[in-house]
Amino acid sequence: MELYIDTANLDEIKQAHDMGVLDGVTTNPSLIAKEGIDYAKRLAEICEVVDGPVSAEVIATDYKGMMKEGRDRAKIADNIVVKLPCTVDGLRACKELSDEGTRTNLTLCFQPLQAMLVAKAGAFLVSPFIGRLDDIGEEGMALIRQIRAIYDNYGFETMILAASIRHPMHVVECALVGCDVATVPFKVIQQMMNHPLTDSGLAKFVADYKKAFGG
Ligand code: E4P
């Protein structure tokens, strides 16, 4: 499973990149607002650090506006993926941009038929939001399983990018059901490599060795 980081914070992106296992980045308008920086400028900075796909979301919600912003964002770097909402206008823009050779990520996916239609329109990625479904008492992972089954039934090539991940168990479940990609907040990426028995085991190995041989 590929691992993306879900942030617009350059320091977090650099730290995750330095771990050597980062495949891409997702951003969104809320994440950029948190950084208080120009969106295009930050995207260019991110693309200097990461070679893999960097999702750049449009702000416009109408077809024409999305097409203009999508084309502008795509010019920032070769690895930009234009992120569009799972709406009718987003679907139209997805089809058009995909036909032009621009990769797209269809975001805010909350039901399997949205995923089926965006795959038909040529989306490169679809982003089902697991955490936000869990937040309202639905099972986010059930959506991922449904999309996986539909895509496998018909051989759709759109990659399933699990989004709105809240904790390491979400990542485990995504890997078990065969998600193509998970986009994970930095805090959770750090948690993925942690276990208290690793820390205590390591401390004991070092202490035993020093006791026997000094140093
Ligand atoms: C995905 O690309 C989104 O940026 C993100 O995963 C949204 O997550 P949230 O529900 O934590 O805001």
Boltz pocket constraint, residues with backbone or C-beta under 6 A from the ligand:
constraints:
  - pocket:
      binder: B
      contacts: [[A, 6], [A, 26], [A, 27], [A, 28], [A, 107], [A, 127], [A, 129], [A, 131], [A, 132], [A, 162], [A, 163], [A, 164], [A, 165], [A, 183]]
      max_distance: 6.0
